[in-house]
Amino acid sequence: MLYQRSSALFEEAQKVIPGGVNSPVRAFKAVGGTPIFVTHAKGAYLYDVDGNKLLDYINSWGPMILGHAYPKVLAAVISKAEKGTSFGMPTEIETEIAALAVSMVPGIEKIRFVNSGTEACMSAIRLARGFTGRDKFIKFAGCYHGHSDSFLIQAGSGAVTFGAPNSPGVTKGTAKDTLLARYNDLDQVREMISQNEGEIAAIIIEPVAGNMGCIPPSSGFLEGLRTLCDEYGILLIFDEVMTGFRLAKGGAQEYYGVPADIVTFGKIIGGGLPVGAFAARKEIMNYLAPEGPVYQAGTLSGNPLAMAAGLAMLSELDQQPSIYHSINHKTEYLHNGLESVFLKKGIPVHINRVGSMISVHFTEKNVIDFETAAMAAQGASFNRFFHGMLNNGIYLPPSAYESWFICDALTITDIDRTIDSCEQVVKRW
Ligand code: HOZ
């Protein structure tokens, strides 16, 4: 495949945009080569400026559960846009989508819309601190909760892809209140809590980690966190930016049957438009301004176009729960197909999968936390695999530290082609 026009556009972009991109992972620095400039997308496919057609396994990093340019989502956005694009005043549709989200997600009674997952997580921590009157929180190495200062401590996703999990610009004062634990290590969390008793406001976690590849919680881990939080008066925050409305209507809380105190959402709740949200029971949410003392605000929060897209997609998921069976089945089919290709060739891989999230780790060991994910990401295997697949028109996340996301527009024929492509790539391994 040729990427001449993408190359030229990348050159131009670098003159006026740092690194030529507006989010680091897109730059292909981790895998090498030229980032691909997209013109449009439909269903499971992306179309680029060089006329290439690519099968998409990132789906805008998660939100395109139904595929790109889904007709009902498009129609909702277009008809809203004709009536004005932003008012900074309340609109009826905000209550409609809030009520729908509250009906779909267990344990939440009120929800506040913001503009991104970063904002949602940052606000959730502030709310937890305000509610408990405590300053510290626990996060897990390799989990990524957006780029607000206190989360950029051993962060996953782009931060670790480029070897900067602790960003300059985060002050020591800020960093001291972020306690760092190993994913899937309940004993360490227990110890940390006892060393900081009465000081920890919250534990924030991606219930399925998706920013160090896909890593499932080990059996009993989420339940154990719940118990510890109850015991010590700590709020449990599930960052469901990737898992919310994707693993199940009610996200990871429903999928694992473990309730959180605060849940955060991102791109998915806006159907792919710039939206985030955080939600909890009334007792907690009523701490938020203007009802309570914890401040949070934004002109574009609850933006009508974003709410229209989110409402259209959530309604579709609510009315057609068979979608979950379908995307999970497709992901399992992909998992089995890829695994048998690698196995036949004797290439050591561990494929992690939960629902419609999946990632291939080139390693003999189970990938259960940041350390094992980082070990698997070393070496050239992922990059070779990425470029081999790309040459065959299959677009995977351009980093070993990112989960792949399956959309329902993907067909079994598409997946068979993906597995065939994998077979061709490993033939030349
Ligand atoms: N860090 C995001 C995924 N985990 C990537 C965002 C983007 O480049 O769009």
Residues whose N, C-alpha, C, O or C-beta is under 5 A from the ligand:
A	BS01	HOZ	S23 V25 R26 W61 S157 G158
